[in-house]
Amino acid sequence: MKNMMILLVSLVFTSCINKNYSSEGTVIAIEQKDLKNEKIRNYRILEGMYNDSYFPQKSVDKVKAILLEYCFNIEKSKPKTLKELYELSHTATRKINNLQEDFYQNGSELETGG
């Protein structure tokens, strides 16, 4: 699962080009179908987790939302250095890790082994 997350984060970083702003400049809901990059827009994010009944769909939806937010944040901030990218990825990783209790409450868990 850890390797899958690394691959997915890399894919999102390399192909993310989304601008999702309201007219007031605030962020609006991020949906995969709204992404401009065809590769990420059509990518089946977390398909393995969705196809495995061990993982509750609502919890997986939360992970997916974090990954889409990560994509948006990359586009918005356009990191120029690896350090800047790491800051964004660490934020997304912390948010995903914070979902562990949500998974436990639904009879599942996030697998972190490699």
Secondary structure as the mmCIF struct_conf table of DSSP 4:
data_model
#
loop_
_struct_conf.conf_type_id
_struct_conf.id
_struct_conf.beg_label_comp_id
_struct_conf.beg_label_asym_id
_struct_conf.beg_label_seq_id
_struct_conf.end_label_comp_id
_struct_conf.end_label_asym_id
_struct_conf.end_label_seq_id
HELX_RH_AL_P HELX_RH_AL_P1 LYS A 2 SER A 15
STRN STRN1 TYR A 21 TYR A 21
TURN_TY1_P TURN_TY1_P1 SER A 23 GLU A 24
BEND BEND1 GLY A 25 GLY A 25
STRN STRN2 VAL A 27 VAL A 27
HELX_RH_3T_P HELX_RH_3T_P1 GLN A 32 ASP A 34
BEND BEND2 LYS A 36 LYS A 36
HELX_RH_AL_P HELX_RH_AL_P2 GLU A 38 ASN A 42
BEND BEND3 TYR A 43 TYR A 43
TURN_TY1_P TURN_TY1_P2 ILE A 45 LEU A 46
HELX_RH_AL_P HELX_RH_AL_P3 GLU A 47 TYR A 50
TURN_TY1_P TURN_TY1_P3 ASN A 51 ASN A 51
TURN_TY1_P TURN_TY1_P4 SER A 53 TYR A 54
BEND BEND4 PHE A 55 PHE A 55
HELX_RH_AL_P HELX_RH_AL_P4 GLN A 57 SER A 77
BEND BEND5 THR A 81 THR A 81
HELX_RH_AL_P HELX_RH_AL_P5 LEU A 82 ASN A 97
TURN_TY1_P TURN_TY1_P5 ASN A 98 LEU A 99
HELX_RH_AL_P HELX_RH_AL_P6 GLN A 100 GLN A 105
TURN_TY1_P TURN_TY1_P6 ASN A 106 GLY A 107
#
